[in-house]
Amino acid sequence: MKAAVLKAFGQPLEVEDMPEPPAGTGEVLVEMAAAGVLAYSAEVYSGARGYLLELPIVPGPGGFGRIAAIGPDATKLAVGDWVYCDPTVRSRDDVLSPDIILQGLTAGSEGGMRLQRRHHDGSYAERLRTPTENVFRIEAIERSSAKYWCRIGALLVPFGGLLAIDVKAGETLVVNGATGRFGSAAVELAAAMGAGCIIATGRNESVLEALASRYGSRVRPVVMTGEETADRAAILEAAPGPVDCVFDILPPAASPAQVRAAVLTVRQNGRVVLMGGVGMAGGPGLELPYPWIMRNNVAIRGQWMYPREAIPRLIRLVQSGLIRLDNGETTCFALQDINAAVAHAAANSGPFSNTVIEM
């Protein structure tokens, strides 16, 4: 089979022939049709992100295809089924604190390296071997539409955060950092989930206005200035009433003050989820007033990625028509043009741009 291989950090990927992996017990083999390319892939492959990868490796975090072979313990799946391949692989020997890897992207931890040695190669190949529990059936589709289904990868991350704070129909939600890929997806998802008002914050006014135009009058854009008190006041002014919950997905370059400006708008008994990267680049952490959290019964939680049950729930949202996967511009590349695809994804990282490898 053909596969794109990263042999050394900082070098281009090489497309070459390699043996097809067999599917053992607890595994399936998927004939890949399409796989998305992350905007920051070039940073991973250069080594700049410091992700844990044993080289050489076939990268590629998940995608869509048809089952080519199943292990002996699968009872529902069948050869030929169209499936989503989730890259979030969890070890099976500790249900409370499993090691977690993103197949084809990073082991995440030293413990995850052991898991990665089995589920090593990702989806930039004609065949992908992955755990049985990591494939999710979708309705039969035309192969040409698989590229659109790759948007699910960007939707799942914020969906995990919105589920974590149990966003309810009619509530007012602040999406802090709405102009990025995940933040804009959170706005789209919140609208589909029935949020009554979505306050979308960010610095890019044109993207905020585009979100309001796409998803309707429930979306209220707030352009952030970086001045904490003024930004908090602007959010509260945009809200039609109390803020029920806050979803933060600001990037590492943002300051803790930008997070605080949104978090401190939440009402008594409100909920906050933190999914961004503030502090990960070595800056200061987030300081919040202990008395305010305690006296107002505010629930604050972190959320990395998403629970497994989020995937079939999101698939149902798509199949019901509440989420459109062809929303935005999708640019496709052949596997042999993987390096051009990586460069394109880096240069076109906006919220409405999708880069896909078609096998």
Backbone torsions as a table, in degrees:
resi	resn	phi	psi	omega
1	MET	NA	155.4	176.2
2	LYS	-86.4	142.0	178.5
3	ALA	-152.4	150.6	174.7
4	ALA	-93.2	127.6	-172.2
5	VAL	-120.8	131.3	171.1
6	LEU	-96.4	112.3	-175.6
7	LYS	-97.0	-26.4	178.7
8	ALA	-155.4	141.9	177.7
9	PHE	-61.3	137.2	179.4
10	GLY	90.2	-4.8	178.6
11	GLN	-106.9	152.5	176.5
12	PRO	-63.2	153.9	173.9
13	LEU	-71.1	147.4	179.9
14	GLU	-115.9	129.2	177.6
15	VAL	-92.3	122.0	-175.0
16	GLU	-149.5	170.2	175.9
17	ASP	-82.0	140.3	175.0
18	MET	-148.4	160.3	-177.7
19	PRO	-64.4	146.2	175.7
20	GLU	-74.3	129.4	-178.3
21	PRO	-73.8	139.3	176.2
22	PRO	-79.8	151.7	176.3
23	ALA	-96.5	119.6	178.4
24	GLY	-94.9	-170.1	176.3
25	THR	-60.2	133.7	-179.6
26	GLY	78.5	16.3	-178.0
27	GLU	-137.2	158.5	172.6
28	VAL	-131.2	157.2	174.7
29	LEU	-112.8	127.3	-175.3
30	VAL	-117.6	131.3	171.7
31	GLU	-81.5	109.5	-172.8
32	MET	-74.0	141.0	175.7
33	ALA	-110.7	-39.2	-177.6
34	ALA	-157.4	146.9	178.2
35	ALA	-146.0	136.0	-179.0
36	GLY	-76.3	158.4	177.7
37	VAL	-116.2	122.3	-179.6
38	LEU	-70.7	146.8	-179.5
39	ALA	-61.7	-29.8	-177.3
40	TYR	-99.7	17.2	-179.7
41	SER	-56.0	-41.5	-178.4
42	ALA	-59.6	-34.9	179.0
43	GLU	-69.5	-33.7	177.1
44	VAL	-68.5	-47.6	-174.1
45	TYR	-73.3	-21.6	175.6
46	SER	-80.3	-17.8	-175.1
47	GLY	93.5	-2.8	-176.1
48	ALA	-63.2	-31.0	-178.5
49	ARG	-84.2	-12.2	178.2
50	GLY	67.4	26.0	179.8
51	TYR	-67.8	145.1	-179.1
52	LEU	-81.3	109.5	178.9
53	LEU	-140.7	129.7	172.5
54	GLU	-89.0	118.3	-177.5
55	LEU	-94.9	151.7	-0.8
56	PRO	-74.1	155.9	-178.8
57	ILE	-147.6	148.0	168.8
58	VAL	-89.3	111.1	179.7
59	PRO	-79.3	-176.1	179.0
60	GLY	119.7	107.1	-177.3
61	PRO	-90.4	87.5	173.6
62	GLY	78.3	179.2	-179.9
63	GLY	158.3	-163.4	-175.6
64	PHE	-126.1	146.2	178.1
65	GLY	-173.8	-165.7	-179.5
66	ARG	-119.4	141.3	-178.2
67	ILE	-65.5	127.8	178.4
68	ALA	-101.2	-29.4	179.1
69	ALA	-159.0	148.4	178.8
70	ILE	-128.2	154.3	176.5
71	GLY	-75.7	170.4	-174.6
72	PRO	-71.9	-10.2	-176.8
73	ASP	-102.2	6.6	176.7
74	ALA	-83.6	133.0	-176.7
75	THR	-118.4	-15.0	-177.4
76	LYS	-111.6	-33.6	-176.4
77	LEU	-76.9	155.5	178.7
78	ALA	-141.7	150.6	175.2
79	VAL	-57.7	132.2	-178.6
80	GLY	100.9	-15.7	178.0
81	ASP	-62.1	138.3	170.1
82	TRP	-80.2	134.1	-174.9
83	VAL	-142.0	152.9	166.3
84	TYR	-93.8	132.8	178.7
85	CYS	-101.8	109.4	-178.9
86	ASP	-82.2	125.7	-178.2
87	PRO	-78.0	-7.8	-176.1
88	THR	-82.1	95.3	-175.6
89	VAL	-100.2	128.5	-178.2
90	ARG	-113.2	140.6	174.5
91	SER	-65.2	152.5	-172.5
92	ARG	-101.3	-1.3	-172.1
93	ASP	-104.0	10.8	174.6
94	ASP	-154.4	94.3	-173.3
95	VAL	-68.7	-26.3	-178.0
96	LEU	-81.5	-39.8	-177.6
97	SER	-137.0	66.2	-178.0
98	PRO	-71.6	151.9	166.3
99	ASP	-73.0	142.2	-176.2
100	ILE	-128.8	132.5	172.8
101	ILE	-122.4	160.1	167.7
102	LEU	-106.2	104.5	-173.3
103	GLN	-57.3	127.5	-179.3
104	GLY	78.9	9.1	-178.2
105	LEU	-134.8	-54.1	179.1
106	THR	-163.7	147.5	174.7
107	ALA	-80.2	-21.6	175.0
108	GLY	81.9	-37.9	-177.3
109	SER	-155.8	169.9	178.0
110	GLU	-63.8	-37.5	176.4
111	GLY	-62.6	-37.6	179.4
112	GLY	-66.1	-21.2	179.5
113	MET	-61.9	-35.3	178.5
114	ARG	-65.2	-39.5	178.1
115	LEU	-67.7	-38.9	-178.8
116	GLN	-65.3	-26.9	-179.3
117	ARG	-66.8	-22.5	173.7
118	ARG	-92.2	-53.0	179.8
119	HIS	-96.5	70.2	-166.4
120	HIS	-86.4	-52.6	-170.0
121	ASP	-91.7	145.6	-177.4
122	GLY	-96.8	-154.1	-163.9
123	SER	-95.4	0.5	177.6
124	TYR	-84.6	61.6	-178.5
125	ALA	-156.0	162.0	179.0
126	GLU	-70.5	-23.9	177.1
127	ARG	-133.3	141.5	177.8
128	LEU	-126.9	128.1	171.8
129	ARG	-98.4	129.1	-176.6
130	THR	-149.3	159.1	178.2
131	PRO	-59.5	147.2	-178.7
132	THR	-56.3	-40.5	-176.8
133	GLU	-72.1	-4.8	-179.4
134	ASN	-97.9	4.9	175.1
135	VAL	-112.8	140.5	-175.4
136	PHE	-132.2	122.4	-177.6
137	ARG	-68.2	142.4	170.2
138	ILE	-122.6	169.5	177.8
139	GLU	-63.7	157.1	178.6
140	ALA	-60.0	133.0	-178.2
141	ILE	-130.6	163.7	169.9
142	GLU	-75.5	142.4	-178.8
143	ARG	-57.3	-32.1	-178.1
144	SER	-66.8	-18.9	-179.6
145	SER	-93.7	-3.2	-179.1
146	ALA	-60.3	-31.8	-178.8
147	LYS	-60.7	-34.1	-179.8
148	TYR	-72.7	-34.9	179.6
149	TRP	-63.0	-19.3	179.4
150	CYS	-64.1	-15.3	175.8
151	ARG	-63.1	-20.1	-178.8
152	ILE	-58.2	-33.5	179.0
153	GLY	-58.2	-39.1	179.0
154	ALA	-77.5	-28.4	-178.4
155	LEU	-78.6	-32.4	-173.3
156	LEU	-64.2	-38.0	-176.5
157	VAL	-62.1	-55.1	177.3
158	PRO	-66.5	-29.2	177.1
159	PHE	-60.3	-39.1	176.2
160	GLY	-59.8	-39.5	178.7
161	GLY	-69.8	-40.3	179.3
162	LEU	-67.5	-36.0	175.2
163	LEU	-67.5	-34.8	-178.0
164	ALA	-62.7	-32.6	178.6
165	ILE	-103.3	9.1	171.0
166	ASP	53.3	56.1	178.6
167	VAL	-61.2	128.6	-176.2
168	LYS	-110.2	156.1	177.7
169	ALA	-57.9	134.7	177.4
170	GLY	89.2	-10.2	-176.4
171	GLU	-78.1	161.4	174.6
172	THR	-99.0	124.4	-175.8
173	LEU	-122.6	135.8	170.5
174	VAL	-99.7	123.0	171.7
175	VAL	-101.7	104.4	-174.6
176	ASN	-93.3	107.8	-173.6
177	GLY	101.0	49.9	-170.8
178	ALA	-85.2	-5.9	-173.4
179	THR	-91.6	-7.4	176.9
180	GLY	-86.5	-179.5	-176.7
181	ARG	-62.6	-48.2	-179.2
182	PHE	-74.2	-37.9	-179.5
183	GLY	-65.0	-43.2	178.5
184	SER	-65.8	-35.8	176.1
185	ALA	-64.7	-34.9	177.4
186	ALA	-63.6	-38.2	177.0
187	VAL	-62.3	-47.4	179.8
188	GLU	-60.3	-44.5	-179.1
189	LEU	-66.3	-43.4	-179.2
190	ALA	-61.3	-37.7	176.9
191	ALA	-63.8	-42.7	179.6
192	ALA	-67.0	-29.9	-179.1
193	MET	-83.7	-3.1	173.6
194	GLY	95.1	15.0	177.4
195	ALA	-56.3	138.0	-177.3
196	GLY	-75.4	-35.3	178.8
197	CYS	-146.4	132.8	179.3
198	ILE	-120.5	110.4	178.0
199	ILE	-90.2	110.5	-175.6
200	ALA	-99.5	116.9	-178.1
201	THR	-107.2	153.2	177.1
202	GLY	169.0	176.6	-179.5
203	ARG	-97.6	-19.7	-177.0
204	ASN	-89.5	99.5	-174.2
205	GLU	-64.1	-37.3	-177.2
206	SER	-66.1	-38.2	178.0
207	VAL	-68.7	-40.2	178.2
208	LEU	-60.9	-42.3	178.7
209	GLU	-66.7	-35.2	177.9
210	ALA	-65.8	-37.3	177.0
211	LEU	-63.5	-43.6	178.9
212	ALA	-63.8	-37.7	179.8
213	SER	-67.8	-39.4	-177.5
214	ARG	-73.2	-41.3	-167.3
215	TYR	-111.9	5.5	167.9
216	GLY	96.9	179.5	-172.4
217	SER	-69.0	-14.5	176.5
218	ARG	-67.1	-20.8	179.6
219	VAL	-87.5	122.0	179.5
220	ARG	-117.7	107.4	-177.5
221	PRO	-75.1	141.5	174.9
222	VAL	-131.5	115.3	179.4
223	VAL	-81.0	122.3	-177.1
224	MET	-86.1	144.0	-177.4
225	THR	-104.7	-19.7	-174.5
226	GLY	97.2	-7.6	177.0
227	GLU	-95.8	113.5	-166.9
228	GLU	-57.9	-49.4	-176.5
229	THR	-64.2	-43.7	-179.4
230	ALA	-66.6	-39.6	-180.0
231	ASP	-66.6	-39.6	178.1
232	ARG	-63.5	-42.0	179.1
233	ALA	-63.7	-37.9	-179.7
234	ALA	-66.4	-37.9	178.0
235	ILE	-65.2	-46.6	-179.1
236	LEU	-64.6	-34.3	178.8
237	GLU	-68.4	-35.1	-179.6
238	ALA	-74.0	-24.2	-176.7
239	ALA	-74.1	137.4	178.9
240	PRO	-75.0	-12.5	-178.9
241	GLY	-171.3	-155.9	-179.8
242	PRO	-60.2	144.5	175.9
243	VAL	-84.0	119.1	-176.1
244	ASP	-81.2	-38.1	-176.8
245	CYS	-154.5	156.2	-178.9
246	VAL	-128.1	131.0	176.2
247	PHE	-115.1	114.6	-178.3
248	ASP	-109.2	127.1	176.7
249	ILE	-139.5	38.6	177.9
250	LEU	-66.8	147.7	-177.0
251	PRO	-78.7	171.3	-179.2
252	PRO	-57.0	-28.9	-177.7
253	ALA	-72.4	-15.8	-179.6
254	ALA	-73.5	160.2	-179.8
255	SER	-96.7	155.6	175.6
256	PRO	-57.1	-29.1	179.4
257	ALA	-62.4	-33.4	178.4
258	GLN	-67.6	-35.0	176.5
259	VAL	-69.7	-47.7	-177.2
260	ARG	-59.4	-38.4	-178.7
261	ALA	-56.0	-36.8	179.8
262	ALA	-84.7	-45.2	-175.0
263	VAL	-57.7	-42.1	-174.7
264	LEU	-76.3	4.7	173.7
265	THR	-89.7	-11.8	-172.4
266	VAL	-70.1	145.2	-176.3
267	ARG	-74.5	172.2	171.6
268	GLN	-58.3	136.0	-176.0
269	ASN	66.2	19.9	177.9
270	GLY	-80.6	172.5	-176.8
271	ARG	-127.2	143.9	-179.2
272	VAL	-133.4	136.3	173.1
273	VAL	-125.1	135.7	-179.7
274	LEU	-110.2	116.5	-179.8
275	MET	-126.2	1.2	-174.7
276	GLY	-85.2	-162.0	-174.5
277	GLY	-122.1	15.9	-177.7
278	VAL	-58.8	128.8	-179.1
279	GLY	93.4	-15.7	-176.8
280	MET	-72.3	-20.0	179.7
281	ALA	-90.0	10.9	177.0
282	GLY	100.3	1.6	179.4
283	GLY	-81.1	-173.7	-178.6
284	PRO	-68.9	156.3	177.5
285	GLY	-83.1	-175.7	-176.6
286	LEU	-92.3	123.6	176.5
287	GLU	-107.1	125.6	178.4
288	LEU	-127.1	148.3	-177.1
289	PRO	-71.8	116.0	179.9
290	TYR	-54.0	-50.1	-178.1
291	PRO	-60.0	-38.6	-179.9
292	TRP	-64.2	-43.6	179.1
293	ILE	-62.4	-47.1	-175.4
294	MET	-68.1	-50.4	-173.9
295	ARG	-70.3	-24.5	-179.3
296	ASN	-100.5	7.0	177.6
297	ASN	52.4	40.9	-177.7
298	VAL	-81.6	129.5	177.7
299	ALA	-95.8	120.1	179.5
300	ILE	-121.2	126.4	178.7
301	ARG	-140.6	152.4	172.3
302	GLY	-93.1	154.4	177.9
303	GLN	-145.9	119.7	174.6
304	TRP	-107.9	125.2	-178.3
305	MET	61.1	-131.8	-169.0
306	TYR	-158.5	153.3	175.2
307	PRO	-72.8	157.0	-176.7
308	ARG	-59.8	-36.0	-177.1
309	GLU	-68.5	-12.6	177.0
310	ALA	-65.5	-28.0	-173.8
311	ILE	-68.4	-53.6	177.5
312	PRO	-63.5	-29.5	177.8
313	ARG	-66.4	-40.7	178.5
314	LEU	-69.1	-38.9	177.0
315	ILE	-58.4	-39.8	178.7
316	ARG	-66.9	-36.7	175.9
317	LEU	-61.1	-40.2	178.8
318	VAL	-66.8	-48.7	-175.5
319	GLN	-68.5	-21.1	176.3
320	SER	-81.4	-11.7	-178.7
321	GLY	91.5	1.1	-179.7
322	LEU	-74.6	-24.9	175.5
323	ILE	-121.3	129.5	177.4
324	ARG	-101.7	125.9	-177.6
325	LEU	-84.8	-16.9	179.0
326	ASP	-91.4	22.0	-178.2
327	ASN	-83.6	102.9	-178.9
328	GLY	121.3	-174.6	-178.3
329	GLU	-102.7	122.0	179.6
330	THR	-109.7	122.6	178.9
331	THR	-111.5	126.5	-174.2
332	CYS	-109.0	145.3	176.3
333	PHE	-130.9	149.7	172.4
334	ALA	-76.4	158.3	-179.3
335	LEU	-56.2	-37.4	-178.2
336	GLN	-66.8	-15.8	179.2
337	ASP	-104.1	30.2	-174.8
338	ILE	-56.3	-39.4	-177.4
339	ASN	-69.4	-34.8	174.5
340	ALA	-66.1	-36.4	178.4
341	ALA	-64.8	-41.9	179.3
342	VAL	-62.5	-42.4	178.6
343	ALA	-66.4	-39.0	179.9
344	HIS	-65.4	-42.1	-180.0
345	ALA	-61.7	-39.1	179.5
346	ALA	-66.8	-36.5	-177.0
347	ALA	-84.1	-14.3	-177.2
348	ASN	-130.4	67.0	-172.3
349	SER	-98.6	13.0	-177.7
350	GLY	-67.6	169.0	-174.5
351	PRO	-67.8	-18.9	-176.7
352	PHE	-112.4	21.1	-178.0
353	SER	-119.5	130.9	-179.3
354	ASN	-128.2	132.6	178.0
355	THR	-114.2	131.6	-171.9
356	VAL	-135.5	142.3	169.3
357	ILE	-98.1	125.8	174.4
358	GLU	-104.2	130.5	-178.1
359	MET	-88.3	NA	NA
